[in-house]
Amino acid sequence: MVMKAFDVPVAYIVYKRMDVTRESFAAIRELKPQKLYIISDGPRNEKDRQQVEEVREYIDSHIDWDCEVHRNYAPKNMGLRYRMPSGMAWVFETEEKAIFVEDDIKASLNFFYFCRDMLEHYENDERIGMISGNNLYPEAECFKKDDICFSRFATIWGWATWKRAWKLYDVNIRTWPKLKKEKRFQRFMTKNTWNFFSIVFDDLQYHWYRTWGYQWNYMMWANDKLGIVPKYNLLRNIGMGDRNAEHPDDSAEKVEQVSGVTVKELSLPIRYPKEVRRDEEYDRLFQDGFYTEKIGIFKRIKYAIRAAEYEKAYDTIKEMEKDEKYFDEQLPDKYKLNAEELLLNPGDRYKLISPKEMRKTAAAYRKYKKRGS
């Protein structure tokens, strides 16, 4: 049987880890997509530079099939918060849909064909925001009669989406204060899940988490989107717990749960559910199994105090952005968003590197104002 050429764009995201790159890129080489987008962050330092260049050279030298290749290689390190969204925005400048695979995701060929079918089948269904290749709870009742279920907790460890969904993404989740007050997400979250994400979203306002993925969750929930989860797990996360990863501090329990799940092939064409409706049982299984940390009242108070402190510093930063003389002439360049970052942060000029740096620059500006300079 001759396989039809794979015509859905594949975006491959890499950094400096050669070991996982070799494993994950092997599946893409076997797939031979007609369009390949490569997104690479820049090095943090000279040591990183060699590793980053080696990974880029490895990929270039192993594209041994006829395909259209697009490269977006950042010259300097942007970090996950800016590199991932800017790379995805770049893909959707020209594409209406795409499949995204990071360097630590070892996907089966079945994953790509599953995503292709789902992208086509639900292309015009605004209720669906993404397709996941990951399933941590295949024992859910919904999979006994259908090959997919619809969930609010679809994961981004190998996934696909459309430009129409990407347009709703905001890395700074600016509507969070309003939705938090409305208790919008508590309708479908367990207590533990809500306690976790309310803290995460508070901190994301001030870049405590240098990430992009929680903001994708936020987009899905804020816009009442559902994700597609396959009956079987179609890929394996080979990077969780890696000390060279961007987020190396995953608990042993989480590493085992995510990386140890069995990969199985899903027969295509799939059996579709009769209606598009969130599967409450799957969502409960996911939350009860994944968001297990109990966050007590004292910890929540501590985080609330911290958020108030950051809010005060952030308000000072917004005032400083309007002070052209100080911002342009006295603020070090490392705190200024570059052209690419500005596109993702309309209305902002200051680069929130970390809460510590934010408080430091806010304090410096307050001193400057106090002196009457």
NUVOZA-455271 format. One record per residue (C-alpha): residue number from 0; z, y, x. Coordinates in steps of 0.2 Angstrom, whole numbers, plus 5000, padded with zeros to 4 digits. Each point is the difference from the previous one (the first is absolute). Last residue first. Layout:
<atom><k>NUM</k><z>Z</z><y>Y</y><x>X</x></atom>
...
END
This chain:
<atom><k>372</k><z>5192</z><y>5320</y><x>5072</x></atom>
<atom><k>371</k><z>5014</z><y>5003</y><x>4989</x></atom>
<atom><k>370</k><z>5012</z><y>4990</y><x>5010</x></atom>
<atom><k>369</k><z>5005</z><y>4991</y><x>4985</x></atom>
<atom><k>368</k><z>4982</z><y>4996</y><x>4997</x></atom>
<atom><k>367</k><z>4998</z><y>4992</y><x>5017</x></atom>
<atom><k>366</k><z>5016</z><y>4990</y><x>4998</x></atom>
<atom><k>365</k><z>4994</z><y>4993</y><x>4983</x></atom>
<atom><k>364</k><z>4983</z><y>4996</y><x>5009</x></atom>
<atom><k>363</k><z>5010</z><y>4990</y><x>5014</x></atom>
<atom><k>362</k><z>5010</z><y>4991</y><x>4986</x></atom>
<atom><k>361</k><z>4984</z><y>4995</y><x>4991</x></atom>
<atom><k>360</k><z>4992</z><y>4994</y><x>5016</x></atom>
<atom><k>359</k><z>5015</z><y>4989</y><x>5004</x></atom>
<atom><k>358</k><z>5003</z><y>4993</y><x>4982</x></atom>
<atom><k>357</k><z>4981</z><y>4995</y><x>5000</x></atom>
<atom><k>356</k><z>5001</z><y>4992</y><x>5017</x></atom>
<atom><k>355</k><z>5015</z><y>4989</y><x>4994</x></atom>
<atom><k>354</k><z>4992</z><y>4996</y><x>4984</x></atom>
<atom><k>353</k><z>4985</z><y>4994</y><x>5009</x></atom>
<atom><k>352</k><z>4982</z><y>5006</y><x>5004</x></atom>
<atom><k>351</k><z>4997</z><y>5011</y><x>4985</x></atom>
<atom><k>350</k><z>4984</z><y>5009</y><x>5005</x></atom>
<atom><k>349</k><z>5001</z><y>5018</y><x>4994</x></atom>
<atom><k>348</k><z>4984</z><y>5007</y><x>4992</x></atom>
<atom><k>347</k><z>5002</z><y>4993</y><x>4982</x></atom>
<atom><k>346</k><z>4991</z><y>5006</y><x>4984</x></atom>
<atom><k>345</k><z>4988</z><y>4985</y><x>5000</x></atom>
<atom><k>344</k><z>5007</z><y>4986</y><x>5011</x></atom>
<atom><k>343</k><z>4987</z><y>4987</y><x>5002</x></atom>
<atom><k>342</k><z>4986</z><y>5012</y><x>5005</x></atom>
<atom><k>341</k><z>5013</z><y>5009</y><x>5011</x></atom>
<atom><k>340</k><z>5002</z><y>4984</y><x>5010</x></atom>
<atom><k>339</k><z>4981</z><y>4999</y><x>5005</x></atom>
<atom><k>338</k><z>5001</z><y>5019</y><x>5005</x></atom>
<atom><k>337</k><z>5016</z><y>4998</y><x>5010</x></atom>
<atom><k>336</k><z>5017</z><y>5003</y><x>4993</x></atom>
<atom><k>335</k><z>5011</z><y>5011</y><x>5010</x></atom>
<atom><k>334</k><z>5017</z><y>4994</y><x>5007</x></atom>
<atom><k>333</k><z>4993</z><y>4994</y><x>5016</x></atom>
<atom><k>332</k><z>4992</z><y>5017</y><x>5003</x></atom>
<atom><k>331</k><z>5017</z><y>5008</y><x>5004</x></atom>
<atom><k>330</k><z>5006</z><y>5014</y><x>4988</x></atom>
<atom><k>329</k><z>5000</z><y>5017</y><x>5008</x></atom>
<atom><k>328</k><z>4983</z><y>5008</y><x>4997</x></atom>
<atom><k>327</k><z>4992</z><y>4992</y><x>4985</x></atom>
<atom><k>326</k><z>5015</z><y>4996</y><x>4990</x></atom>
<atom><k>325</k><z>5010</z><y>5015</y><x>5005</x></atom>
<atom><k>324</k><z>4986</z><y>5013</y><x>4997</x></atom>
<atom><k>323</k><z>4994</z><y>4991</y><x>4984</x></atom>
<atom><k>322</k><z>5016</z><y>4999</y><x>4991</x></atom>
<atom><k>321</k><z>4994</z><y>4990</y><x>4985</x></atom>
<atom><k>320</k><z>5003</z><y>4984</y><x>5009</x></atom>
<atom><k>319</k><z>5018</z><y>5005</y><x>5004</x></atom>
<atom><k>318</k><z>5005</z><y>5002</y><x>4981</x></atom>
<atom><k>317</k><z>4994</z><y>4982</y><x>4998</x></atom>
<atom><k>316</k><z>5010</z><y>4994</y><x>5015</x></atom>
<atom><k>315</k><z>5015</z><y>5009</y><x>4993</x></atom>
<atom><k>314</k><z>4998</z><y>4990</y><x>4983</x></atom>
<atom><k>313</k><z>4999</z><y>4984</y><x>5010</x></atom>
<atom><k>312</k><z>5016</z><y>5004</y><x>5009</x></atom>
<atom><k>311</k><z>5009</z><y>5002</y><x>4984</x></atom>
<atom><k>310</k><z>4991</z><y>4984</y><x>4993</x></atom>
<atom><k>309</k><z>5006</z><y>4990</y><x>5015</x></atom>
<atom><k>308</k><z>5018</z><y>5004</y><x>4997</x></atom>
<atom><k>307</k><z>4998</z><y>4996</y><x>4981</x></atom>
<atom><k>306</k><z>4992</z><y>4983</y><x>5005</x></atom>
<atom><k>305</k><z>5014</z><y>4996</y><x>5012</x></atom>
<atom><k>304</k><z>5013</z><y>5004</y><x>4986</x></atom>
<atom><k>303</k><z>4990</z><y>4988</y><x>4989</x></atom>
<atom><k>302</k><z>4999</z><y>4987</y><x>5013</x></atom>
<atom><k>301</k><z>5019</z><y>5000</y><x>5003</x></atom>
<atom><k>300</k><z>5003</z><y>5000</y><x>4981</x></atom>
<atom><k>299</k><z>4989</z><y>4984</y><x>4999</x></atom>
<atom><k>298</k><z>5009</z><y>4992</y><x>5014</x></atom>
<atom><k>297</k><z>5017</z><y>5003</y><x>4991</x></atom>
<atom><k>296</k><z>4993</z><y>4994</y><x>4983</x></atom>
<atom><k>295</k><z>4994</z><y>4983</y><x>5007</x></atom>
<atom><k>294</k><z>4983</z><y>4995</y><x>5005</x></atom>
<atom><k>293</k><z>4998</z><y>4981</y><x>4997</x></atom>
<atom><k>292</k><z>4986</z><y>4993</y><x>5011</x></atom>
<atom><k>291</k><z>4990</z><y>4987</y><x>4991</x></atom>
<atom><k>290</k><z>4984</z><y>5009</y><x>4997</x></atom>
<atom><k>289</k><z>4988</z><y>4986</y><x>5004</x></atom>
<atom><k>288</k><z>5005</z><y>4985</y><x>4990</x></atom>
<atom><k>287</k><z>5007</z><y>5008</y><x>4985</x></atom>
<atom><k>286</k><z>4987</z><y>5013</y><x>5000</x></atom>
<atom><k>285</k><z>4985</z><y>4988</y><x>5002</x></atom>
<atom><k>284</k><z>5007</z><y>4987</y><x>4988</x></atom>
<atom><k>283</k><z>5003</z><y>5015</y><x>4987</x></atom>
<atom><k>282</k><z>4982</z><y>5006</y><x>5003</x></atom>
<atom><k>281</k><z>4993</z><y>4982</y><x>4998</x></atom>
<atom><k>280</k><z>5010</z><y>4998</y><x>4983</x></atom>
<atom><k>279</k><z>4994</z><y>5017</y><x>4994</x></atom>
<atom><k>278</k><z>4982</z><y>4996</y><x>5001</x></atom>
<atom><k>277</k><z>4991</z><y>5017</y><x>4997</x></atom>
<atom><k>276</k><z>4986</z><y>4999</y><x>4987</x></atom>
<atom><k>275</k><z>4982</z><y>4999</y><x>5002</x></atom>
<atom><k>274</k><z>4994</z><y>4988</y><x>4986</x></atom>
<atom><k>273</k><z>4993</z><y>4982</y><x>4999</x></atom>
<atom><k>272</k><z>5005</z><y>4996</y><x>5018</x></atom>
<atom><k>271</k><z>4985</z><y>4996</y><x>5011</x></atom>
<atom><k>270</k><z>4997</z><y>4983</y><x>5007</x></atom>
<atom><k>269</k><z>4992</z><y>5002</y><x>5017</x></atom>
<atom><k>268</k><z>4982</z><y>4997</y><x>5006</x></atom>
<atom><k>267</k><z>5005</z><y>4994</y><x>5013</x></atom>
<atom><k>266</k><z>5013</z><y>4988</y><x>5005</x></atom>
<atom><k>265</k><z>5015</z><y>5008</y><x>5009</x></atom>
<atom><k>264</k><z>5004</z><y>4993</y><x>5018</x></atom>
<atom><k>263</k><z>5018</z><y>4998</y><x>5005</x></atom>
<atom><k>262</k><z>5011</z><y>5009</y><x>5013</x></atom>
<atom><k>261</k><z>5018</z><y>4995</y><x>5000</x></atom>
<atom><k>260</k><z>5013</z><y>5014</y><x>5002</x></atom>
<atom><k>259</k><z>5009</z><y>5001</y><x>5017</x></atom>
<atom><k>258</k><z>4994</z><y>5017</y><x>5005</x></atom>
<atom><k>257</k><z>5007</z><y>5009</y><x>4985</x></atom>
<atom><k>256</k><z>5017</z><y>4991</y><x>4996</x></atom>
<atom><k>255</k><z>5003</z><y>4995</y><x>5018</x></atom>
<atom><k>254</k><z>4998</z><y>5018</y><x>5006</x></atom>
<atom><k>253</k><z>5010</z><y>5007</y><x>4985</x></atom>
<atom><k>252</k><z>5015</z><y>4988</y><x>5004</x></atom>
<atom><k>251</k><z>4999</z><y>5004</y><x>5018</x></atom>
<atom><k>250</k><z>5002</z><y>5019</y><x>4996</x></atom>
<atom><k>249</k><z>4985</z><y>5011</y><x>5004</x></atom>
<atom><k>248</k><z>5004</z><y>5012</y><x>5014</x></atom>
<atom><k>247</k><z>4983</z><y>5001</y><x>5008</x></atom>
<atom><k>246</k><z>4993</z><y>5014</y><x>4990</x></atom>
<atom><k>245</k><z>4985</z><y>5006</y><x>5010</x></atom>
<atom><k>244</k><z>4998</z><y>4983</y><x>5008</x></atom>
<atom><k>243</k><z>5003</z><y>4996</y><x>5019</x></atom>
<atom><k>242</k><z>5017</z><y>4991</y><x>4996</x></atom>
<atom><k>241</k><z>4990</z><y>4989</y><x>4988</x></atom>
<atom><k>240</k><z>5012</z><y>4996</y><x>4985</x></atom>
<atom><k>239</k><z>4986</z><y>4999</y><x>4988</x></atom>
<atom><k>238</k><z>4983</z><y>4999</y><x>5009</x></atom>
<atom><k>237</k><z>4992</z><y>4983</y><x>4995</x></atom>
<atom><k>236</k><z>4999</z><y>5005</y><x>4981</x></atom>
<atom><k>235</k><z>4990</z><y>4985</y><x>4993</x></atom>
<atom><k>234</k><z>4986</z><y>5000</y><x>4987</x></atom>
<atom><k>233</k><z>4994</z><y>4993</y><x>4983</x></atom>
<atom><k>232</k><z>5017</z><y>4997</y><x>4992</x></atom>
<atom><k>231</k><z>4996</z><y>4990</y><x>4984</x></atom>
<atom><k>230</k><z>4998</z><y>5005</y><x>4982</x></atom>
<atom><k>229</k><z>4994</z><y>5017</y><x>5005</x></atom>
<atom><k>228</k><z>5009</z><y>5017</y><x>4996</x></atom>
<atom><k>227</k><z>4990</z><y>5014</y><x>4993</x></atom>
<atom><k>226</k><z>5009</z><y>5017</y><x>5000</x></atom>
<atom><k>225</k><z>5004</z><y>5011</y><x>4985</x></atom>
<atom><k>224</k><z>4999</z><y>5019</y><x>4998</x></atom>
<atom><k>223</k><z>5012</z><y>5010</y><x>4990</x></atom>
<atom><k>222</k><z>4996</z><y>5016</y><x>5009</x></atom>
<atom><k>221</k><z>5017</z><y>5004</y><x>5008</x></atom>
<atom><k>220</k><z>5002</z><y>4981</y><x>5003</x></atom>
<atom><k>219</k><z>4984</z><y>4997</y><x>5010</x></atom>
<atom><k>218</k><z>5001</z><y>5017</y><x>5009</x></atom>
<atom><k>217</k><z>5018</z><y>4996</y><x>5005</x></atom>
<atom><k>216</k><z>4995</z><y>4983</y><x>5007</x></atom>
<atom><k>215</k><z>4987</z><y>5009</y><x>5010</x></atom>
<atom><k>214</k><z>5013</z><y>5012</y><x>5006</x></atom>
<atom><k>213</k><z>5011</z><y>4985</y><x>5006</x></atom>
<atom><k>212</k><z>4985</z><y>4995</y><x>5010</x></atom>
<atom><k>211</k><z>4997</z><y>5016</y><x>5011</x></atom>
<atom><k>210</k><z>5014</z><y>4999</y><x>5012</x></atom>
<atom><k>209</k><z>5011</z><y>5010</y><x>5012</x></atom>
<atom><k>208</k><z>5015</z><y>4999</y><x>4989</x></atom>
<atom><k>207</k><z>5012</z><y>5015</y><x>5002</x></atom>
<atom><k>206</k><z>4985</z><y>5010</y><x>4997</x></atom>
<atom><k>205</k><z>5009</z><y>5014</y><x>4990</x></atom>
<atom><k>204</k><z>4993</z><y>4996</y><x>4982</x></atom>
<atom><k>203</k><z>4999</z><y>4982</y><x>5006</x></atom>
<atom><k>202</k><z>5019</z><y>5000</y><x>5000</x></atom>
<atom><k>201</k><z>5003</z><y>5003</y><x>4982</x></atom>
<atom><k>200</k><z>4986</z><y>4987</y><x>4996</x></atom>
<atom><k>199</k><z>5009</z><y>4987</y><x>5011</x></atom>
<atom><k>198</k><z>5017</z><y>5004</y><x>4992</x></atom>
<atom><k>197</k><z>4993</z><y>4998</y><x>4982</x></atom>
<atom><k>196</k><z>4991</z><y>4985</y><x>5006</x></atom>
<atom><k>195</k><z>5015</z><y>4990</y><x>5005</x></atom>
<atom><k>194</k><z>5011</z><y>5004</y><x>4986</x></atom>
<atom><k>193</k><z>4986</z><y>4997</y><x>4988</x></atom>
<atom><k>192</k><z>4997</z><y>4983</y><x>5007</x></atom>
<atom><k>191</k><z>5018</z><y>4995</y><x>5000</x></atom>
<atom><k>190</k><z>5002</z><y>5005</y><x>4982</x></atom>
<atom><k>189</k><z>4985</z><y>4991</y><x>4994</x></atom>
<atom><k>188</k><z>4984</z><y>5010</y><x>4998</x></atom>
<atom><k>187</k><z>4988</z><y>5001</y><x>4985</x></atom>
<atom><k>186</k><z>5007</z><y>5014</y><x>4989</x></atom>
<atom><k>185</k><z>5009</z><y>5007</y><x>5015</x></atom>
<atom><k>184</k><z>4984</z><y>5007</y><x>5007</x></atom>
<atom><k>183</k><z>4999</z><y>5015</y><x>4988</x></atom>
<atom><k>182</k><z>5018</z><y>5006</y><x>5002</x></atom>
<atom><k>181</k><z>4993</z><y>5017</y><x>4994</x></atom>
<atom><k>180</k><z>5010</z><y>5009</y><x>5013</x></atom>
<atom><k>179</k><z>4993</z><y>4988</y><x>5013</x></atom>
<atom><k>178</k><z>4982</z><y>5004</y><x>4993</x></atom>
<atom><k>177</k><z>5003</z><y>5018</y><x>5003</x></atom>
<atom><k>176</k><z>5007</z><y>4999</y><x>5017</x></atom>
<atom><k>175</k><z>4986</z><y>4987</y><x>5005</x></atom>
<atom><k>174</k><z>4985</z><y>5011</y><x>4995</x></atom>
<atom><k>173</k><z>4997</z><y>5005</y><x>5018</x></atom>
<atom><k>172</k><z>4998</z><y>4982</y><x>5006</x></atom>
<atom><k>171</k><z>4996</z><y>5007</y><x>5018</x></atom>
<atom><k>170</k><z>4986</z><y>4987</y><x>5004</x></atom>
<atom><k>169</k><z>4992</z><y>5003</y><x>4984</x></atom>
<atom><k>168</k><z>4988</z><y>4987</y><x>4993</x></atom>
<atom><k>167</k><z>4992</z><y>5003</y><x>4983</x></atom>
<atom><k>166</k><z>4982</z><y>5001</y><x>5008</x></atom>
<atom><k>165</k><z>5003</z><y>4983</y><x>5008</x></atom>
<atom><k>164</k><z>5000</z><y>4992</y><x>4982</x></atom>
<atom><k>163</k><z>4982</z><y>5006</y><x>4996</x></atom>
<atom><k>162</k><z>4995</z><y>4996</y><x>5018</x></atom>
<atom><k>161</k><z>5003</z><y>4982</y><x>4996</x></atom>
<atom><k>160</k><z>5012</z><y>4987</y><x>5007</x></atom>
<atom><k>159</k><z>5003</z><y>4985</y><x>5011</x></atom>
<atom><k>158</k><z>5014</z><y>4991</y><x>5008</x></atom>
<atom><k>157</k><z>5007</z><y>4991</y><x>5015</x></atom>
<atom><k>156</k><z>5018</z><y>5002</y><x>5002</x></atom>
<atom><k>155</k><z>5000</z><y>5014</y><x>4987</x></atom>
<atom><k>154</k><z>5011</z><y>4992</y><x>4987</x></atom>
<atom><k>153</k><z>4999</z><y>4999</y><x>4981</x></atom>
<atom><k>152</k><z>5017</z><y>5005</y><x>4992</x></atom>
<atom><k>151</k><z>4995</z><y>5008</y><x>4984</x></atom>
<atom><k>150</k><z>4992</z><y>4983</y><x>4995</x></atom>
<atom><k>149</k><z>4984</z><y>4993</y><x>4992</x></atom>
<atom><k>148</k><z>4998</z><y>4981</y><x>5001</x></atom>
<atom><k>147</k><z>4986</z><y>4990</y><x>5008</x></atom>
<atom><k>146</k><z>4993</z><y>4982</y><x>4999</x></atom>
<atom><k>145</k><z>5006</z><y>4997</y><x>4982</x></atom>
<atom><k>144</k><z>5009</z><y>4986</y><x>4990</x></atom>
<atom><k>143</k><z>5014</z><y>4994</y><x>5012</x></atom>
<atom><k>142</k><z>4999</z><y>5016</y><x>5010</x></atom>
<atom><k>141</k><z>5009</z><y>5010</y><x>4986</x></atom>
<atom><k>140</k><z>5015</z><y>4989</y><x>5002</x></atom>
<atom><k>139</k><z>5005</z><y>5007</y><x>5017</x></atom>
<atom><k>138</k><z>5001</z><y>4986</y><x>5013</x></atom>
<atom><k>137</k><z>4987</z><y>5010</y><x>5011</x></atom>
<atom><k>136</k><z>5014</z><y>5012</y><x>5005</x></atom>
<atom><k>135</k><z>4996</z><y>5008</y><x>5017</x></atom>
<atom><k>134</k><z>4982</z><y>5003</y><x>4995</x></atom>
<atom><k>133</k><z>4989</z><y>5011</y><x>5012</x></atom>
<atom><k>132</k><z>4981</z><y>5004</y><x>4999</x></atom>
<atom><k>131</k><z>5003</z><y>5015</y><x>4990</x></atom>
<atom><k>130</k><z>4988</z><y>5010</y><x>4989</x></atom>
<atom><k>129</k><z>5003</z><y>5018</y><x>4995</x></atom>
<atom><k>128</k><z>5001</z><y>5013</y><x>4987</x></atom>
<atom><k>127</k><z>4996</z><y>4991</y><x>4984</x></atom>
<atom><k>126</k><z>5003</z><y>5009</y><x>4983</x></atom>
<atom><k>125</k><z>4984</z><y>5011</y><x>5003</x></atom>
<atom><k>124</k><z>4989</z><y>4985</y><x>4997</x></atom>
<atom><k>123</k><z>4983</z><y>5005</y><x>5006</x></atom>
<atom><k>122</k><z>5000</z><y>4989</y><x>5016</x></atom>
<atom><k>121</k><z>5010</z><y>4986</y><x>4993</x></atom>
<atom><k>120</k><z>4987</z><y>4986</y><x>5002</x></atom>
<atom><k>119</k><z>4991</z><y>5007</y><x>5015</x></atom>
<atom><k>118</k><z>5016</z><y>5004</y><x>5010</x></atom>
<atom><k>117</k><z>5007</z><y>4983</y><x>4994</x></atom>
<atom><k>116</k><z>4985</z><y>4990</y><x>5006</x></atom>
<atom><k>115</k><z>5000</z><y>5008</y><x>5017</x></atom>
<atom><k>114</k><z>5019</z><y>4999</y><x>5002</x></atom>
<atom><k>113</k><z>4998</z><y>4981</y><x>4997</x></atom>
<atom><k>112</k><z>4986</z><y>4998</y><x>5012</x></atom>
<atom><k>111</k><z>5010</z><y>5009</y><x>5014</x></atom>
<atom><k>110</k><z>5016</z><y>4990</y><x>4997</x></atom>
<atom><k>109</k><z>4990</z><y>4983</y><x>5000</x></atom>
<atom><k>108</k><z>4994</z><y>5004</y><x>5017</x></atom>
<atom><k>107</k><z>5019</z><y>4999</y><x>5005</x></atom>
<atom><k>106</k><z>5009</z><y>5015</y><x>5006</x></atom>
<atom><k>105</k><z>5011</z><y>5001</y><x>5016</x></atom>
<atom><k>104</k><z>5008</z><y>5017</y><x>4997</x></atom>
<atom><k>103</k><z>5008</z><y>5008</y><x>5016</x></atom>
<atom><k>102</k><z>4985</z><y>5010</y><x>5004</x></atom>
<atom><k>101</k><z>4999</z><y>5009</y><x>4983</x></atom>
<atom><k>100</k><z>4988</z><y>4994</y><x>4987</x></atom>
<atom><k>99</k><z>4993</z><y>5012</y><x>4986</x></atom>
<atom><k>98</k><z>4986</z><y>4995</y><x>4988</x></atom>
<atom><k>97</k><z>4989</z><y>5015</y><x>4993</x></atom>
<atom><k>96</k><z>4994</z><y>5008</y><x>4985</x></atom>
<atom><k>95</k><z>4990</z><y>5016</y><x>4995</x></atom>
<atom><k>94</k><z>4995</z><y>5003</y><x>5018</x></atom>
<atom><k>93</k><z>4994</z><y>5016</y><x>5010</x></atom>
<atom><k>92</k><z>5015</z><y>5012</y><x>5001</x></atom>
<atom><k>91</k><z>5010</z><y>4985</y><x>4995</x></atom>
<atom><k>90</k><z>5000</z><y>4993</y><x>5017</x></atom>
<atom><k>89</k><z>5006</z><y>5016</y><x>5007</x></atom>
<atom><k>88</k><z>5014</z><y>5002</y><x>4987</x></atom>
<atom><k>87</k><z>5006</z><y>4983</y><x>5006</x></atom>
<atom><k>86</k><z>5000</z><y>5005</y><x>5018</x></atom>
<atom><k>85</k><z>5010</z><y>5016</y><x>4996</x></atom>
<atom><k>84</k><z>5012</z><y>4990</y><x>4989</x></atom>
<atom><k>83</k><z>5004</z><y>4987</y><x>5014</x></atom>
<atom><k>82</k><z>5000</z><y>5013</y><x>5015</x></atom>
<atom><k>81</k><z>5012</z><y>5013</y><x>4992</x></atom>
<atom><k>80</k><z>5015</z><y>4990</y><x>4995</x></atom>
<atom><k>79</k><z>4997</z><y>4986</y><x>5012</x></atom>
<atom><k>78</k><z>5001</z><y>5011</y><x>5015</x></atom>
<atom><k>77</k><z>4987</z><y>5013</y><x>5006</x></atom>
<atom><k>76</k><z>4998</z><y>4995</y><x>5018</x></atom>
<atom><k>75</k><z>4987</z><y>5009</y><x>5009</x></atom>
<atom><k>74</k><z>4981</z><y>4997</y><x>5001</x></atom>
<atom><k>73</k><z>4999</z><y>4992</y><x>4983</x></atom>
<atom><k>72</k><z>4986</z><y>4987</y><x>4999</x></atom>
<atom><k>71</k><z>4990</z><y>5000</y><x>4984</x></atom>
<atom><k>70</k><z>4986</z><y>4988</y><x>5003</x></atom>
<atom><k>69</k><z>4986</z><y>4995</y><x>4988</x></atom>
<atom><k>68</k><z>4990</z><y>4984</y><x>5002</x></atom>
<atom><k>67</k><z>4985</z><y>4994</y><x>4990</x></atom>
<atom><k>66</k><z>4998</z><y>4982</y><x>5003</x></atom>
<atom><k>65</k><z>4989</z><y>4987</y><x>5009</x></atom>
<atom><k>64</k><z>5012</z><y>4987</y><x>5008</x></atom>
<atom><k>63</k><z>5009</z><y>4999</y><x>5017</x></atom>
<atom><k>62</k><z>5014</z><y>5014</y><x>4997</x></atom>
<atom><k>61</k><z>5010</z><y>4992</y><x>5014</x></atom>
<atom><k>60</k><z>4997</z><y>5013</y><x>5014</x></atom>
<atom><k>59</k><z>5005</z><y>5015</y><x>4988</x></atom>
<atom><k>58</k><z>5015</z><y>4991</y><x>4994</x></atom>
<atom><k>57</k><z>5006</z><y>4996</y><x>5018</x></atom>
<atom><k>56</k><z>4996</z><y>5018</y><x>5006</x></atom>
<atom><k>55</k><z>5011</z><y>5007</y><x>4986</x></atom>
<atom><k>54</k><z>5014</z><y>4989</y><x>5004</x></atom>
<atom><k>53</k><z>4999</z><y>5003</y><x>5019</x></atom>
<atom><k>52</k><z>4999</z><y>5019</y><x>4997</x></atom>
<atom><k>51</k><z>5016</z><y>4999</y><x>4989</x></atom>
<atom><k>50</k><z>5009</z><y>4990</y><x>5014</x></atom>
<atom><k>49</k><z>4995</z><y>5012</y><x>5014</x></atom>
<atom><k>48</k><z>5005</z><y>5015</y><x>4990</x></atom>
<atom><k>47</k><z>5017</z><y>4993</y><x>4995</x></atom>
<atom><k>46</k><z>5006</z><y>5001</y><x>5018</x></atom>
<atom><k>45</k><z>4993</z><y>5017</y><x>5002</x></atom>
<atom><k>44</k><z>5010</z><y>5007</y><x>4984</x></atom>
<atom><k>43</k><z>4999</z><y>5000</y><x>4981</x></atom>
<atom><k>42</k><z>4983</z><y>4992</y><x>5000</x></atom>
<atom><k>41</k><z>4987</z><y>5004</y><x>4986</x></atom>
<atom><k>40</k><z>5000</z><y>4991</y><x>4983</x></atom>
<atom><k>39</k><z>4985</z><y>4989</y><x>4996</x></atom>
<atom><k>38</k><z>4990</z><y>4998</y><x>4984</x></atom>
<atom><k>37</k><z>4984</z><y>4989</y><x>5001</x></atom>
<atom><k>36</k><z>4988</z><y>5000</y><x>4985</x></atom>
<atom><k>35</k><z>4989</z><y>4985</y><x>4998</x></atom>
<atom><k>34</k><z>4985</z><y>4999</y><x>4989</x></atom>
<atom><k>33</k><z>4989</z><y>4984</y><x>4998</x></atom>
<atom><k>32</k><z>5015</z><y>4989</y><x>5001</x></atom>
<atom><k>31</k><z>4999</z><y>4985</y><x>5012</x></atom>
<atom><k>30</k><z>5014</z><y>4989</y><x>4992</x></atom>
<atom><k>29</k><z>5002</z><y>4990</y><x>5016</x></atom>
<atom><k>28</k><z>5002</z><y>5015</y><x>5011</x></atom>
<atom><k>27</k><z>5012</z><y>5008</y><x>4987</x></atom>
<atom><k>26</k><z>5010</z><y>4984</y><x>5001</x></atom>
<atom><k>25</k><z>5001</z><y>5000</y><x>5019</x></atom>
<atom><k>24</k><z>5006</z><y>5019</y><x>4999</x></atom>
<atom><k>23</k><z>5017</z><y>4994</y><x>4994</x></atom>
<atom><k>22</k><z>5004</z><y>4988</y><x>5014</x></atom>
<atom><k>21</k><z>4993</z><y>5011</y><x>5014</x></atom>
<atom><k>20</k><z>5008</z><y>5015</y><x>4993</x></atom>
<atom><k>19</k><z>5017</z><y>4992</y><x>4999</x></atom>
<atom><k>18</k><z>5000</z><y>4997</y><x>5019</x></atom>
<atom><k>17</k><z>4992</z><y>5016</y><x>5005</x></atom>
<atom><k>16</k><z>5013</z><y>5011</y><x>4992</x></atom>
<atom><k>15</k><z>4995</z><y>5018</y><x>5003</x></atom>
<atom><k>14</k><z>4995</z><y>5009</y><x>4984</x></atom>
<atom><k>13</k><z>4989</z><y>4992</y><x>4987</x></atom>
<atom><k>12</k><z>4994</z><y>5002</y><x>4982</x></atom>
<atom><k>11</k><z>4985</z><y>4991</y><x>4994</x></atom>
<atom><k>10</k><z>4990</z><y>5007</y><x>4985</x></atom>
<atom><k>9</k><z>4988</z><y>4988</y><x>4991</x></atom>
<atom><k>8</k><z>4986</z><y>5006</y><x>4990</x></atom>
<atom><k>7</k><z>4994</z><y>4988</y><x>4986</x></atom>
<atom><k>6</k><z>4983</z><y>4993</y><x>5003</x></atom>
<atom><k>5</k><z>5004</z><y>4983</y><x>5007</x></atom>
<atom><k>4</k><z>4983</z><y>4991</y><x>5003</x></atom>
<atom><k>3</k><z>4998</z><y>4986</y><x>4987</x></atom>
<atom><k>2</k><z>5006</z><y>4983</y><x>5006</x></atom>
<atom><k>1</k><z>4987</z><y>4987</y><x>5003</x></atom>
<atom><k>0</k><z>5005</z><y>4983</y><x>4993</x></atom>
END
